[in-house]
Amino acid sequence: MTNLGKKALKKQRSTNGIAWTGALAASMIMLPGIVGASPVLAQKAAANSLSYGQLLQKTEQGEVKKVELDETEQIAKVYLADQKPDAPPIPVRLLDQNSELINKLKEKNVEFGEVSSANSRAAVGLLINLMWILPLVALMLLFLRRSTNASNQAMNFGKSRARFQMEAKTGVKFDDVAGIEEAKEELQEVVTFLKQPEKFTAVGAKIPKGVLLIGPPGTGKTLLAKAIAGEAAVPFFSISGSEFVEMFVGVGASRVRDLFKKAKDNAPCIIFIDEIDAVGRQRGAGIGGGNDEREQTLNQLLTEMDGFEGNTGIIIIAATNRPDVLDSALLRPGRFDRQVTVDAPDMKGRLEILQVHARNKKLDASVSLDAIARRTPGFTGADLANLLNEAAILTARRRKEAITILEIDDAVDRVVAGMEGTALVDSKNKRLIAYHEVGHALVGTLIKDHDPVQKVTLIPRGQALGLTWFTPNEEQGLISRSQILARILAALGGRAAEEIVFGKAEVTTGAGNDLQQVTNMARQMVTRFGMSELGLVSLESPNQEVFLGRDWGNKSEYSEEIAAKIDTQVRVIVNNCYIKAKELLQENRLVLERLVDLLAEQETIEGDLFRKIVNENTQTQVTDKKLAVPY
C-alpha cells in the first residue's frame, strides 16, 4: 500500500472514530427520554385490558378489592377480588374528573388511596442521566491524567537517569575477579579509602577523586566496577555515558548537575560512568566544531568533577576502550587521578580466569586448565567465559555428563574461527586447499623462529575453507625482525605451494587474506620499526586519526620520493620471502606430498603428529642467514 493510501486509510479510520463517538454521545443523550417514556407506553398497551367503564361496572358488582389512584400519571391500579395474591395490579386510564368513580368506591366500601410516582420517576431519570454523564467524566479524567504525566515527564526530562543503590547488591566480589591483579590492587585501595579513611589521612593522603579504567573490550572493566560496588558498602550510582546526551539543548548538562547533586546528598559514595567516551570526546573535533550539546555536557562534567566548588567524598569510576578520543582536560589529575590499564591477561591470568569460570561446570579429569590457558593467547576474560560456556553447550548437545578435551578443542575452534561447516568431498578443490594449508604449516614448522603449529584442518569454519593454527610457546611482548620475517614466510607458504604444484596459471584467490597480512607486516617493518634500508626512522604513527577535522588539509609525513622508496622496500621484503618459501617447499616436496595425502584422508592433523612427520622426513632447518633480507 502506498503512503497516500495509508494516509487515506488512517484519515478514514479517524473519521469513523469521530462519527462513532458522536453517535454514542447522541444515543446517550436520547436514552433518558426513551427509557423515561417506556413505562407510559407499556401502561398504554396494558390499559386495553380494562376500561374506565368496565372499572365502574366491576366496582358496582363488588369485584374490586383495592384501587390505587395516581393523579400524576392519571392511572388507577386495580386489584380484583378474584386475583391471585402475587398477581400485578391492572392499570386503568383515568379521566380528568373522577368523582363518579370515587363515590362508587365509597359506596361499595372499596379500599382506595392516592399514590404518586413523581419521586420514583425523578430517581429513575437521575440514574439514567448518570449513566452517560459518568463515562464522560471518566474520559475527561483520563485525558487530564495523561496531560499531567506528559507535563511531569517534561519537567523530569533533565533529571539524571542513574541507577541508585544505597548498598549495591551486585553479587560480585573481588574474589570473583581474576587475571588482572594490578588493577584489583589499585581499586581495593579505593574501597579501603571509603571504609577506613583514617588509615590514609593519618599520613596526609587524600582520597582520589577519579579512577579511569582503560582497556580493550571484554577485559573486565565493568566487572571490576561491580566488584567495587559489592565490596564498598556505600551508595552506588551507575550510568552510561550515552544517557547524558539527548537531542534537546541543555538536557545533558542538567542531568550531570542532578547526578552530582544526588551524589553530594549521599556522600561518601561512588559514581560509575560506563563508556565515558560517549560524552567525553575531545572538544572542537570535526569540521564545524562538533556537537555543541555534547560539549556543553562535557563542560558541565568537568566543572562538577573539579570546578570552583569541587566535590567531597565522591569517587568517580569510569570505563572506556577508547582513551585516545578523550578530552585532555578530563584526563588530568584532579579529575581522574588514576588511570588503570585493564589489559588482556597473560597465561597465569588466563589460568586464574578459567578457574573462576570452571567453578560451576563439570569438567572431566582429563581436562587441563593449564593447557587451555597456554593455547589461548590473546583471549580476554569474556572470551574465556564464552569458551567454557560453548564447551558446556556442546557437552549437553552430545549428551555427555562432563566436559572433555574434545569439547574444549571444538569450542576454541568455534570461538576463533566460527561455526563448523560441511566437510569437503574428494575433488581437485579439496586437494588444492590441502596443499595451501600444508604449505602454511610446513614452512612455519621448518623455520626456527616461527610459532609451533597447533592444528591443520580442511573442515570449513566461518568464511575459511581450511585453517592452520599456530600457538606461541610463551607470551610475546616484543617481536624480533626474524620473527616478523618468519611470519611473512609462513603466510606466503600457501600461495607458494599452489604455484609449485599447480603452476602460476592455477593459483587461486585463497591467499587474499594472507597477502593483506603480509603487506601490513612488511610495511610496518619499513615505516614504524626501522627494519629496512630507509634507516631508523618512524614514518607513520601507529594510531590513525579518528577525527576527520584533525587531518583536514594536513600534508603527508614524508615526501613522494620517500613514499616510492617505502613501496620498493615493501616489495623487496615480500618478494624475497616468497622466493625463500618456494625454495623450502621444493626442497621438502616429498614430505609436502605425504602430508597432503594424510590431510586429505583424515581432514585434520594435530600439531604433534605434524611435527613428528616433518622431523622424520627432513633435516632442513632455516637459519638466520637464510632469512637474511638485504637492507
C-alpha positions in Angstrom: 0.0 0.0 0.0 1.4 3.4 -0.9 1.9 6.2 1.6 -1.0 8.1 0.2 -3.3 5.1 0.6 -2.1 4.6 4.2 -2.8 8.2 5.0 -6.3 8.0 3.4 -7.0 4.8 5.4 -5.7 6.4 8.6 -7.9 9.5 7.9 -10.9 7.3 7.2 -10.4 5.4 10.4 -10.1 8.7 12.3 -13.3 10.0 10.7 -15.1 6.7 11.5 -13.9 7.0 15.1 -15.2 10.6 15.4 -18.6 9.6 13.9 -18.9 6.6 16.2 -18.1 8.8 19.2 -20.7 11.3 18.1 -23.3 8.6 17.6 -22.6 7.2 21.0 -23.0 10.6 22.7 -26.3 11.2 20.8 -27.6 7.8 21.8 -26.7 8.5 25.5 -28.5 11.9 25.3 -31.6 10.3 23.9 -31.5 7.4 26.3 -33.3 9.2 29.2 -36.2 10.2 27.1 -36.6 6.7 25.7 -36.3 5.0 29.0 -38.5 7.6 30.7 -41.2 7.2 28.1 -41.2 3.4 28.1 -43.4 3.0 31.2 -46.1 5.1 29.7 -46.0 3.1 26.5 -46.2 -0.1 28.5 -49.1 1.3 30.5 -51.0 2.3 27.4 -50.6 -1.2 26.0 -51.9 -2.7 29.2 -54.8 -0.3 29.7 -56.8 -2.0 27.0 -57.4 -4.9 29.3 -59.7 -2.9 31.5 -61.5 0.3 30.5 -62.9 3.0 32.8 -66.4 1.9 32.3 -65.5 -1.7 33.0 -63.9 -0.5 36.2 -67.2 1.2 37.3 -69.1 -1.9 36.4 -66.9 -4.2 38.3 -67.0 -1.8 41.3 -70.8 -1.9 41.2 -70.7 -5.7 41.1 -68.4 -5.9 44.1 -65.5 -7.5 42.2 -63.0 -4.7 43.0 -60.9 -5.3 46.1 -58.5 -2.3 46.2 -57.7 0.7 44.0 -54.6 3.0 44.0 -55.0 6.3 42.3 -52.0 8.0 40.7 -53.1 11.5 39.8 -49.7 12.4 38.3 -49.8 9.7 35.7 -53.7 9.6 35.5 -53.5 5.8 36.2 -55.5 3.7 38.6 -54.0 0.4 39.7 -56.9 -2.0 40.3 -56.7 -5.2 42.4 -59.7 -7.5 41.7 -61.1 -9.8 44.3 -60.6 -13.0 42.3 -56.9 -12.2 41.5 -54.1 -14.2 43.0 -52.2 -12.6 45.9 -49.0 -12.2 43.8 -50.7 -11.0 40.6 -49.8 -7.5 39.5 -52.5 -4.8 39.5 -54.5 -3.9 36.4 -53.8 -0.4 35.1 -56.8 1.7 34.1 -56.6 5.1 32.4 -58.5 7.8 34.5 -60.4 10.8 33.4 -59.7 14.4 34.3 -62.6 14.3 36.8 -63.1 11.0 38.6 -65.8 12.0 41.2 -68.1 9.2 40.0 -65.5 6.6 40.5 -64.6 7.9 43.9 -68.3 8.0 45.0 -68.8 4.5 43.7 -65.7 3.2 45.7 -67.0 4.9 48.9 -70.5 3.4 48.3 -69.2 -0.2 48.0 -66.6 0.3 50.8 -63.7 -0.5 48.5 -60.3 0.4 49.9 -58.6 3.1 47.8 -55.9 5.8 48.2 -53.7 8.2 46.3 -50.1 7.3 45.4 -47.5 9.4 43.4 -44.8 8.2 41.0 -43.1 11.5 40.7 -40.3 10.7 43.2 -39.5 7.3 41.6 -39.7 8.8 38.1 -37.2 11.6 39.2 -34.9 9.0 40.7 -35.0 6.8 37.5 -34.3 9.9 35.4 -31.4 10.9 37.6 -30.0 7.4 37.4 -30.3 7.3 33.6 -28.6 10.7 33.3 -25.7 9.5 35.4 -25.4 6.5 33.0 -24.0 8.8 30.3 -22.6 11.6 32.4 -20.2 9.3 34.4 -18.4 7.9 31.3 -17.9 11.4 30.1 -16.4 12.5 33.4 -14.2 9.4 33.4 -13.0 10.2 29.9 -12.1 13.8 30.9 -10.2 12.5 34.0 -8.2 10.1 31.7 -7.2 13.0 29.4 -6.3 15.1 32.4 -4.1 12.3 33.8 -2.3 11.8 30.5 -1.6 15.5 30.2 -0.3 15.6 33.8 2.0 12.7 33.1 3.3 14.4 29.9 4.0 17.6 31.9 5.7 15.6 34.6 7.9 13.9 32.0 8.7 17.3 30.5 9.7 18.6 34.0 11.7 15.4 34.7 13.5 15.3 31.3 16.6 16.9 32.7 16.7 14.6 35.8 19.5 12.1 36.0 18.8 8.5 34.9 21.4 7.0 37.0 20.5 3.7 38.8 21.0 4.3 42.6 21.6 1.6 45.2 22.1 2.5 48.8 24.2 -0.6 49.2 24.7 -2.3 45.8 23.9 -6.0 45.7 25.7 -7.0 42.6 26.7 -10.4 43.7 30.3 -9.8 42.6 33.3 -9.6 44.9 37.0 -9.1 44.3 37.4 -12.9 44.7 35.3 -13.3 41.5 37.7 -11.1 39.5 40.8 -12.9 38.3 43.6 -12.3 35.9 44.0 -8.5 36.5 45.7 -8.4 39.9 47.3 -5.0 39.4 44.0 -3.3 38.6 42.4 -5.1 41.6 45.1 -3.8 43.9 44.6 -0.2 42.7 40.8 -0.4 43.2 41.0 -2.2 46.5 42.8 0.9 47.8 39.7 2.9 46.7 37.4 0.6 48.7 39.8 0.9 51.7 39.7 4.7 51.4 35.9 4.6 51.7 35.8 2.1 54.6 38.8 3.2 56.6 39.8 6.8 55.6 41.7 7.4 58.8 44.3 4.8 57.7 45.4 7.2 54.9 44.5 10.6 56.3 46.9 9.9 59.2 49.8 10.3 56.8 48.3 13.2 54.9 46.9 11.1 51.9 43.8 12.3 50.1 41.2 10.2 48.6 41.5 10.0 44.8 38.7 11.8 43.0 38.5 9.6 39.9 39.7 6.3 38.5 39.7 5.7 34.8 39.6 2.1 33.7 41.3 1.7 30.2 41.4 -1.5 28.2 40.1 -3.4 25.2 36.6 -4.8 25.2 36.0 -7.9 27.4 38.8 -7.5 29.8 36.7 -6.9 32.9 36.3 -3.2 33.3 32.6 -3.3 34.2 33.1 -6.4 36.2 35.6 -4.5 38.3 33.1 -1.8 38.9 30.6 -4.3 40.1 33.1 -5.8 42.4 33.8 -2.3 43.9 30.1 -1.8 44.4 29.8 -5.1 46.1 32.8 -4.5 48.4 32.5 -0.9 49.3 29.1 -0.9 51.1 28.5 2.7 50.2 25.8 4.4 48.0 26.5 3.5 44.4 25.3 5.4 41.2 25.8 3.7 37.8 25.0 5.3 34.5 26.2 5.0 30.9 27.8 7.9 29.1 25.2 7.8 26.3 22.4 8.5 28.8 23.7 12.1 29.3 23.4 13.2 25.7 20.0 13.9 24.2 18.8 15.8 21.1 17.4 18.6 23.3 19.7 21.5 24.3 20.8 21.6 27.9 19.4 18.2 28.9 22.8 16.6 29.2 24.3 19.3 31.4 21.1 19.3 33.5 21.4 15.6 34.1 25.1 15.9 35.1 24.1 18.6 37.7 21.3 16.5 39.0 23.5 13.4 39.3 26.2 15.2 41.3 23.6 16.9 43.5 22.2 13.5 44.4 25.7 12.1 45.0 26.6 15.0 47.3 23.5 14.3 49.3 24.6 10.7 49.8 28.4 11.2 50.1 30.6 9.3 50.6 29.6 7.4 47.5 30.7 6.1 44.2 29.6 7.2 40.7 30.3 4.7 37.9 30.1 6.0 34.3 30.4 3.2 31.7 31.6 4.1 28.2 32.6 7.6 29.1 33.9 8.2 25.6 30.3 8.8 24.5 30.3 12.1 26.4 34.0 12.8 27.0 35.3 13.0 23.4 37.6 15.9 22.6 36.0 19.3 22.2 36.3 21.0 18.9 37.0 17.9 16.9 35.5 17.6 13.5 34.5 20.1 10.8 32.1 22.7 12.1 33.1 22.5 15.7 31.4 19.2 16.6 28.3 18.6 18.6 27.7 21.6 20.8 25.2 19.8 23.1 27.7 17.1 23.8 30.4 19.7 24.5 28.1 21.5 27.0 27.6 18.2 28.8 31.3 17.6 28.9 32.0 21.1 30.2 29.4 20.6 33.0 31.0 17.2 33.8 34.5 18.8 34.1 33.1 21.6 36.3 31.4 19.1 38.7 34.4 16.8 39.0 36.9 19.6 39.8 35.5 23.1 39.4 35.2 26.1 41.7 33.1 24.3 44.3 34.5 20.8 43.8 33.1 17.7 45.3 33.9 16.0 48.6 33.6 12.3 49.3 32.5 11.4 45.7 34.7 8.9 43.8 34.1 8.8 40.0 35.0 5.5 38.3 34.8 5.5 34.5 35.5 2.9 31.9 36.4 3.2 28.2 38.1 1.3 25.5 38.9 4.4 23.5 41.2 6.6 25.7 42.7 8.2 22.6 39.5 10.1 21.9 39.0 11.5 25.4 39.5 15.2 26.1 42.8 16.1 27.8 41.0 18.2 30.4 39.2 15.1 31.5 42.3 13.0 32.0 44.3 15.4 34.1 45.0 14.8 37.8 42.3 16.3 40.0 39.6 14.8 37.8 40.9 11.3 37.0 43.9 10.9 39.4 44.5 7.3 38.4 44.4 5.6 35.0 44.3 1.9 35.5 45.0 -0.3 32.4 43.0 -3.4 32.3 44.7 -5.4 29.5 44.3 -8.9 28.1 45.6 -11.4 30.7 48.8 -13.3 30.5 49.0 -17.1 30.8 48.8 -17.0 34.6 45.9 -14.6 34.4 44.1 -16.8 31.9 44.5 -19.8 34.2 43.0 -17.9 37.1 40.1 -16.7 35.0 39.5 -20.3 33.8 39.5 -21.5 37.4 36.8 -18.9 38.3 34.5 -19.8 35.4 35.0 -23.5 35.9 33.6 -23.5 39.4 30.1 -24.4 38.4 31.0 -26.6 35.4 31.6 -30.4 35.4 35.0 -30.9 33.9 36.4 -34.3 33.0 39.5 -35.4 34.9 41.5 -35.3 31.6 40.9 -31.6 31.1 43.8 -29.5 32.0 43.1 -25.8 32.5 46.8 -25.1 32.3 46.8 -26.5 28.7 43.8 -24.4 27.8 45.4 -21.3 29.1 48.6 -22.0 27.1 46.7 -22.4 23.8 44.5 -19.3 24.2 46.9 -16.3 23.9 45.2 -13.0 23.4 41.9 -14.2 24.9 40.2 -11.8 27.2 38.2 -12.7 30.3 34.9 -12.5 28.2 36.4 -14.8 25.6 37.4 -17.4 28.2 34.0 -17.3 29.8 32.4 -17.7 26.4 34.8 -20.6 25.6 33.8 -22.6 28.6 30.1 -21.8 28.0 30.4 -23.1 24.4 32.1 -26.2 25.7 29.3 -26.8 28.2 26.7 -26.3 25.4 28.4 -28.8 23.2 28.6 -31.3 26.1 24.9 -31.0 26.7 24.1 -31.3 23.0 26.2 -34.5 22.8 24.5 -35.8 26.0 27.7 -36.2 28.0 28.0 -36.0 31.7 31.2 -33.9 31.8 33.1 -31.5 29.6 36.0 -33.4 27.9 39.0 -32.0 26.0 37.2 -32.7 22.7 34.5 -30.2 23.6 37.2 -27.7 24.7 39.0 -28.0 21.3 35.8 -27.6 19.3 34.8 -24.6 21.5 38.2 -23.0 20.9 37.9 -23.5 17.1 34.4 -22.1 17.2 35.3 -19.0 19.1 38.4 -18.3 17.0 37.2 -19.2 13.5 33.4 -19.6 13.6 30.9 -22.3 13.3 31.9 -25.6 11.7 30.7 -26.2 8.1 30.2 -29.3 6.0 33.3 -31.2 5.1 34.5 -31.0 1.5 34.1 -34.0 -0.8 37.1 -35.5 -2.5 37.9 -33.3 -5.5 40.6 -31.2 -7.1 39.4 -28.3 -5.0 39.9 -30.2 -1.8 43.4 -31.2 -2.7 44.2 -27.6 -3.7 43.1 -26.4 -0.3 45.1 -29.2 1.4 48.3 -28.1 -0.5 47.6 -24.5 0.6 47.1 -25.3 4.3 50.0 -27.7 4.4 52.2 -25.1 2.7 51.5 -22.7 5.6 52.1 -25.3 8.3 55.2 -26.8 6.7 57.0 -23.5 6.1 56.1 -22.4 9.7 57.5 -25.7 11.1 60.7 -25.6 9.1 61.5 -22.0 10.3 63.2 -21.9 13.7 61.7 -18.5 14.8 58.1 -19.3 14.0 55.4 -20.4 16.5 54.7 -24.2 16.6 51.7 -25.4 14.5 48.7 -26.4 16.6 46.4 -27.9 14.0 45.8 -28.2 10.3 42.3 -28.9 9.1 40.2 -29.0 5.9 36.9 -28.6 7.8 35.4 -25.2 6.8 34.8 -22.7 9.6 33.2 -19.3 9.1 34.4 -17.9 5.7 37.5 -20.1 5.6 37.5 -23.4 3.7 40.6 -24.6 5.6 42.6 -23.4 8.6 46.1 -23.6 10.1 46.6 -22.7 13.8 49.9 -21.6 15.3 50.2 -21.3 19.0 53.1 -19.4 20.7 55.1 -21.1 23.4 55.3 -18.0 25.5 53.8 -14.6 25.9 55.3 -12.3 23.3 55.7 -8.7 24.3 58.5 -7.7 21.9 58.8 -9.3 18.4 62.2 -9.5 16.7 62.9 -8.9 13.0 63.5 -12.6 12.4 60.1 -13.5 13.9 58.3 -11.0 11.7 60.1 -12.4 8.6 59.2 -15.9 9.8 55.5 -15.0 10.0 55.7 -13.4 6.5 57.3 -16.6 5.1 54.7 -18.9 6.7 51.8 -16.6 5.5 53.2 -16.9 1.9 53.6 -20.7 2.2 50.1 -21.3 1.0 50.4 -19.4 -2.3 53.9 -20.8 -2.8 52.6 -24.4 -2.5 49.8 -23.7 -5.0 52.3 -22.3 -7.6 54.8 -25.2 -7.1 52.2 -27.9 -7.6 49.7 -26.4 -10.0 51.7 -23.6 -11.7 51.1 -19.9 -11.9 48.0 -20.2 -14.1 46.2 -22.2 -11.4 46.8 -20.1 -8.3 43.6 -19.2 -6.5 42.1 -16.3 -4.5 42.6 -18.3 -1.3 45.7 -16.2 -0.4 43.9 -12.9 -0.5 43.8 -12.5 3.3 47.4 -13.8 3.6 48.6 -11.1 1.2 46.9 -8.4 3.2 48.6 -9.6 6.4 52.0 -9.9 4.7 51.8 -6.4 3.2 50.8 -4.9 6.5 53.7 -6.6 8.4 56.2 -5.6 5.7 55.0 -2.0 5.7 55.3 -1.7 9.5 58.8 -3.1 9.3 59.7 -0.2 6.9 57.7 2.7 8.3 57.5 2.1 12.0 60.2 -0.3 13.2 63.2 0.9 11.2 64.0 -2.5 9.8 64.8 -1.5 6.2 67.2 0.4 4.0 65.5 3.6 4.9 67.1 3.5 8.3 66.0 4.2 11.9 63.1 6.5 11.2 59.4 6.2 12.0 57.4 7.5 9.1 53.9 6.6 10.2 52.1 6.8 13.5 50.7 3.5 14.9 47.2 5.0 15.6 45.3 6.5 12.7 43.4 9.7 13.4 39.8 9.1 14.3 38.5 12.6 13.6 38.2 14.0 10.2 38.8 17.5 11.4 42.3 16.8 12.7 43.9 15.8 9.5 41.9 18.0 7.2 44.4 19.8 5.0 47.4 18.2 6.7 50.3 17.1 4.4 51.8 13.6 4.4 54.6 12.9 6.9 57.0 12.2 4.1 57.8 13.2 0.6 56.8 11.4 -2.6 60.3 10.2 -3.0 60.3 8.5 0.4 56.8 7.1 -0.4 58.3 5.5 -3.6 61.2 4.1 -1.5 58.7 2.7 1.1 56.8 0.8 -1.7 60.1 -0.5 -3.1 61.3 -1.8 0.3 57.9 -3.5 1.0 58.1 -5.3 -2.4 61.7 -6.3 -1.7 60.8 -7.9 1.6 57.7 -9.7 0.3 59.4 -10.9 -2.9 62.5 -12.3 -1.1 60.3 -14.1 1.5 58.2 -15.6 -1.3 61.3 -16.9 -3.1 62.6 -18.4 0.1 59.2 -20.0 0.9 59.2 -21.7 -2.6 62.8 -22.9 -2.1 61.8 -24.5 1.3 58.8 -26.3 -0.2 60.7 -27.5 -3.3 63.5 -28.9 -1.0 60.8 -30.8 1.0 58.5 -31.8 -1.8 58.2 -35.4 -0.6 57.1 -34.5 2.9 54.7 -32.0 1.4 53.0 -34.7 -0.7 52.9 -37.1 2.2 51.3 -34.5 4.5 48.7 -33.5 1.8 47.7 -37.2 1.3 47.3 -37.6 5.1 45.3 -34.4 5.4 43.0 -35.3 2.5 42.3 -38.6 4.1 41.9 -37.5 7.8 40.8 -33.9 7.2 42.6 -32.8 10.4 46.2 -33.3 11.6 47.2 -32.3 15.1 50.4 -30.3 15.7 52.3 -33.1 17.5 51.7 -35.6 14.6 52.5 -32.9 12.0 55.9 -32.1 13.6 56.8 -35.8 14.1 56.2 -36.5 10.4 58.3 -33.4 9.4 61.2 -34.3 11.7 61.2 -37.9 10.4 61.3 -36.9 6.7 63.5 -33.8 6.6 66.7 -32.4 8.1 66.3 -29.0 6.6 66.5 -26.1 9.1 66.3 -22.5 8.1 68.9 -20.4 9.8 69.0 -16.7 10.4 71.4 -16.4 7.5 68.9 -18.0 5.1 66.3 -15.5 6.3 68.5 -12.5 5.7 66.8 -9.8 3.7 69.1 -7.0 2.4 68.5 -3.5 3.7 
